[in-house]
């Protein structure tokens, strides 16, 4: 990441803001979505999109989601 200038950091501290601008709740929700996509992409046919028709691809996405959510 790009380092911040010293005057920006000191200005934020003077205003009472924290050094970390990360919103933890947003990060947690984003992380869940990213992990879900990573798990879905483990399905090779889904990751490379072998199907030409949209409805077939949508059906494959649905099946992959069901495989994630249903117990083994």
N, C-alpha and C positions, 0 to 999 in steps of 0.2 A: 504494500500500500504506500501511498505518497505521504511523506512526513508533513506534519502541520507546522506552520510558522510559529515561532515563539510568542509573537504578539497575539495571535489567535488563541493560543492555549491560555495565556495569562488573562486575556479579556474574558474568556469563558469562566475562568476561576473567580474573577472579580464579580461576575454576575451571579455566582453561586451554582453554576452548572457543574456537573461532574466531568471528569476527563473522558470517561467512556460514554460515547453517544449511542451505544447499542441498546435498543429496546428489547429486553429479554423475552417478553411475551410474544412479540412479533417474530423474533428469531426462533422460538420454540415451535410456533405454528408453521413457519416456513420450513424448518428442519423436517417436520413430519411429512409435509408434502414432497420435499426433495427425496426423502428416503423411500416414499411410496413409488415415485417415478423410477428410482434406481432399482427397486425390486421388480417393477414391471418390465424394465429394460433387460432383465436377465433372460426373458423369453426371447430367443433369437428371432423368431418369426415376427414378433412385435417390434423389436428394435430395428430390423432391416426392412420392415413393411413389404413382405412378399406379395400380399394381396393387392390386386389392382382396383377392386371395387371398394367404395367407402363403407358399404353395409357389411362386407366381409371383415374389413379391418375393425369396424366398431364391434362386431360380434367377438372377434379375437380379444379386443381390449376388455370386453365384458367378462369373457371366460378367464382371462388372466386376473382380473380383479376378484372374481369369485374364488379362484385358487388361493389368493392372498388371505381372504377373509374367512373362508371356511376352515374348520379345524382339520388336521390331517387324519 
